[in-house]
């Protein structure tokens, strides 16, 4: 099937697994009840489905079911976490620490906090995208209330030293928030074991439906209290009002269950395919760099700089056959270079020459082979047309 499209943008979103869809369907049709309706069997069925789903997700994360707040996705979860902490703890302090390579769902909320009178420290990262733990320690102030660090970076797959960060936060009585959107269902994620007090994640990054996510909120040692951001009905123990997305929650739980049960075998398979991809480019092409390769990273993500070309132009050579990305899906409409890569020290011209390839459950060996051929051909074509490449070949750059 030479005309088949190849999807290598799993970090943007994943296709819903057919088994997940099958679990959801009854709650759209014969069991349409509202989980808050207490007076008839339809409501009881919906409530029980939510309860079982909450229990299943909690079991896989090693948390208590009542510590999970269902939301519309990770962006809402992060808004609830950051704004909820800032508003509830601002008498104690108004200082937040985060990292320059965070997703915009964190960075934009931090900018909002600054407009409301808070202060934010944005930590640097090294050339591999990893923060310096000593810099984190030095950034802590008497008025610091929250540290927010992404578990796995959405553009590079780089993993931060979460357990060490958790220990620093606990030693300093700070609330630790982690955006685990790209980690849950792909690596073993246990927030309690890593000193995390708040953790955001979502269904559509792990083969579940779009429009449903969750926020883990620790209820002891310490008990985290949040100022609600959505009011109207007192759902989710007054932390997030709104009718629960019962089909979505059921699908969310099913998706996590499937992902966790095949965690290790799938990680090995994807690492093999990713390494095949990267090895081929390194063997076939000159002047490429793999960002974040020198540190711990997710097994399915490859962030590659093809020097002396434009990444957008490269993707145009695919004729819409290959789905890839030049950065985060949430900022793909922007012409600005990736803030993640700039924070890692890449020059702007190299950041604009970078492509993110993210593999997933339905990626096949043959698709990787086709992608290698198509991307390599695209790079060679653009370089042949580029006077900059000729200067590089002649040693003038």
Residue, then its C-alpha position, 0 to 999 in steps of 0.5 A: x500500500x504505497x499510498x498509505x499515509x504514515x502517522x508519526x505524530x503520536x505526541x500530538x495525539x493518538x488514535x483511539x484504540x478500538x477496544x477503548x471505543x468499544x468500552x465507551x459506546x454503551x454510555x453514548x446509547x443504552x446507558x446515557x445517564x448523568x453520574x450525578x442523577x441519583x433517582x433512577x438506574x440510568x444515573x446509578x449505572x453512570x455513577x458506577x461506571x465512573x467509580x470503577x474507572x476512577x478505581x482502575x486509574x488510581x490503582x495503576x498510578x498507585x494513588x487513592x481514587x478520591x485523589x483524582x479529579x476528572x477534567x477536560x484534559x491536561x491543559x485544564x488540569x494544569x490551570x486548576x493546579x497552578x491557579x488553584x495553588x496560587x489562589x489558595x496559598x498566596x498568603x503563604x507566598x506568591x513565588x512559583x518555580x518552573x522550567x523554560x522547556x515546559x509546555x505552554x499550558x504551564x508557561x502561559x498560566x505562569x504568565x497569568x500568575x505574574x499578571x496577578x501579582x505572583x512571581x515566577x522563576x524560569x529555570x534553565x536547562x543544559x544542552x540535553x534539556x535537563x534542569x540543574x538540581x542545584x539551580x533548583x535549590x538556589x531558586x527556592x525562596x521563603x515565599x516559594x509555594x510551588x515547583x512545576x516540572x514536566x515529567x517527559x518533554x513533549x518535543x524531545x522526550x527528555x525525562x527530568x530527574x523527578x524523584x530527586x526534584x520530589x525530594x527537594x520539594x518535600x525537604x523544603x515543604x513545597x508543593x510539587x506539580x508535574x505535567x505527566x501528559x507524555x509519561x502516563x501509559x508509556x513509562x511507570x508513573x507513580x506520583x506518590x513514590x516520587x514525591x509529587x503532590x499534583x500531576x496532570x495527564x490526559x486520555x488522548x495521549x495514550x489511545x483514549x478519547x479527546x476531551x477528558x483528563x485528570x489531575x491527581x491531588x494528594x490528600x495527605x502528607x500533605x493534603x493539597x487544597x485548591x481554589x476551584x476554577x470552574x463553579x456550578x454544582x460542586x462536582x468532584x468534591x467541589x474541585x471541578x464543577x460540571x457534568x462528568x464525561x462518562x463515556x470519556x472517563x470509561x475510555x480513559x480508564x480502559x486506555x490506561x489499563x491497556x497501556x500499562x499492561x503492555x508497558x515494557x514490551x511496547x517500550x522495547x518495540x518502539x525503542x527498536x524502531x526509533x533507533x532504526x530510524x535514527x541510525x539510518x539517518x546518521x548513516x545516510x545523511x551528513x550534518x544531522x543532530x539528535x536532540x536529547x539523545x545523550x540523556x534519559x528520554x522516552x523510547x518513542x520520540x526522536x527530535x532531529x535537526x537536519x542542518x542547513x534546511x528548513x523543517x517546514x520545507x522538508x515536510x512539504x516534500x512528503x506530499x502529506x504522506x507522513x505526519x510529523x511535527x516541528x514542535x508542540x502541536x499546541x504551537x504548530x501554527x506559530x512561525x517562531x522556533x521551538x522555545x524548548x530547543x532554544x532553551x537547550x542552546x540551539x541557534x534559531x536556524x537549527x531550531x527551524x531545521x528540526x523535526x519531531x518524529x513520535x512513534x506509537x502503538x500502530x507504527x509498523x516496521x514497513x512504515x519506518x522504512x518508508x519514512x526513512x526513505x521519504x525523509x532522506x530523499x526530502x533532505x537530499x532534495x532541499x540540500x541540492x537546491x540550497x546555496x547554504x549547503x554548497x557553502x557547507x560542503x566547501x568548508x565555508x560554514 
